[in-house]
Amino acid sequence: MSHEYIPEIATDRDGNKHEVQGWQDDFYGGKLGFWLFMFTEVLMFGAMFMVLAYYNTLHPEAFIEASASLNRLLGGINTVILLVSALTMGLSLLKMRVGDVKGAKLMIWATILLAIAFLVIKGFEWRAEYNHGIFLMHGEMLPESGMAFGKKLFFGMYFTMTGIHGFHIIIGIGLMIWLLKRINAGKVTPAHHILHWNIALYWDIVHLIWVFVFPYYYMIGAGGVAGGH
């Protein structure tokens, strides 16, 4: 299968043909635009972390108790999975840049499988929490329950942030599948790989966000009540 890039040609009023510089060739412009998008992601999650930190100062004991009830083993496994997936995604970009298209696609598939594994493990974790009555507007989270208000705040933020993060994982899987299709169609090549670069950057921010989510939600109660559903 050919991976040749076919440029777009425009003709001026005098009949002269000129190659049009598309986004595939505007490497620095493409990176800058995507960095601006990623900055909005940092702002969104940064604001939620600031809210979490503020309420932690108001309800420290409830936050520690709630954190201690989370499953640190599953959270830790998912952390390792995302770290390895960041490695495979980075390797896919490096392989693409040196012309190893087959190796790049293999690493992308490895990243997709790791992302799916993350979602499956998170699904089991959420299911256990649901069965224990700890879920948004369910069981212990209902207003009439006896759960402390601070714990409700903690779990509300936990499900919100991990849910949004999980949605980003799903988007990432979709982007990587799209990237594979573009590679197979010869639209992404070693000479024109800005799309690959930006998707790898997106995956970096996804795994970096989890690196902050895991210690804050799972580890602040490590010295408290031993547990985990």
C-alpha positions, -999 to 999 in steps of 0.1 A, spaced: 0 0 0 14 34 -10 20 60 17 27 88 -7 14 122 2 -4 140 -26 -3 178 -22 -31 201 -32 -24 223 -62 -39 258 -68 -38 278 -100 -35 316 -100 -50 340 -125 -20 337 -148 -24 299 -150 6 292 -128 3 262 -105 13 264 -68 14 238 -41 -9 247 -12 5 244 22 -20 224 42 -21 216 79 -1 185 72 29 207 63 23 235 89 41 216 117 46 244 141 12 260 135 -4 226 140 14 221 173 6 256 185 -31 252 179 -32 219 197 -12 232 226 -38 260 230 -66 233 231 -46 213 257 -43 245 278 -81 245 281 -80 209 293 -55 219 320 -77 248 330 -108 226 334 -91 199 355 -70 224 374 -102 242 385 -117 209 397 -85 201 416 -87 236 433 -123 229 443 -112 195 457 -83 211 476 -106 238 491 -132 214 504 -104 191 517 -94 220 541 -130 221 553 -136 184 557 -101 168 562 -113 138 583 -142 130 560 -119 131 529 -93 108 545 -120 83 555 -136 84 521 -102 80 504 -94 50 525 -125 32 512 -113 34 476 -96 4 460 -59 14 458 -49 -19 442 -71 -13 412 -63 23 411 -26 15 411 -29 -11 384 -47 15 362 -19 40 369 7 15 356 -15 7 326 -17 44 316 20 49 321 28 20 299 3 32 273 20 66 273 52 47 265 36 27 236 21 58 222 54 76 223 71 47 206 45 47 179 53 83 171 91 76 171 86 47 148 65 68 125 92 95 123 119 70 114 98 54 87 87 22 105 50 25 96 42 -11 105 58 -7 139 40 26 145 6 9 139 15 -20 162 23 4 190 -10 23 184 -29 -9 187 -11 -17 219 -21 17 233 -57 11 223 -57 -23 241 -42 -8 272 -68 20 271 -96 -6 269 -80 -25 298 -81 7 319 -118 12 312 -126 -24 320 -108 -22 354 -125 12 361 -158 -4 353 -153 -32 378 -143 -6 404 -173 16 398 -196 -15 399 -182 -25 433 -188 11 446 -223 10 432 -230 -23 450 -218 -6 482 -243 22 477 -216 47 468 -226 62 435 -240 95 423 -276 99 436 -278 63 448 -278 45 481 -254 63 506 -252 93 483 -288 102 487 -297 133 508 -316 113 534 -286 89 540 -265 92 571 -232 97 552 -212 127 563 -215 157 540 -177 158 535 -177 123 522 -205 130 498 -184 160 485 -154 137 481 -173 109 462 -192 135 441 -159 150 430 -144 115 426 -171 102 402 -172 135 383 -135 137 377 -129 100 370 -160 100 348 -147 130 327 -113 114 326 -129 81 314 -147 100 287 -113 114 276 -100 78 274 -129 69 251 -122 99 229 -85 89 228 -95 54 216 -116 69 188 -88 93 178 -63 64 176 -86 43 155 -91 73 132 -53 77 131 -49 41 120 -73 47 92 -55 78 81 -22 59 81 -37 31 61 -50 57 36 -16 72 32 -28 105 48 -3 102 77 32 94 67 67 98 81 69 131 62 35 143 72 27 131 107 14 162 126 -19 144 133 0 115 149 21 140 169 -10 158 183 -29 126 192 2 114 211 3 148 229 -34 143 237 -27 109 252 1 124 272 -22 149 289 -48 121 295 -22 100 314 -7 130 332 -42 140 346 -45 105 360 -11 108 376 -26 136 397 -60 120 402 -46 88 417 -25 102 446 -51 128 455 -81 105 456 -66 72 464 -36 80 486 -46 107 510 -64 80 531 -35 55 529 -27 61 565 -63 60 576 -88 32 576 -74 2 556 -99 -8 530 -110 -8 495 -140 -25 480 
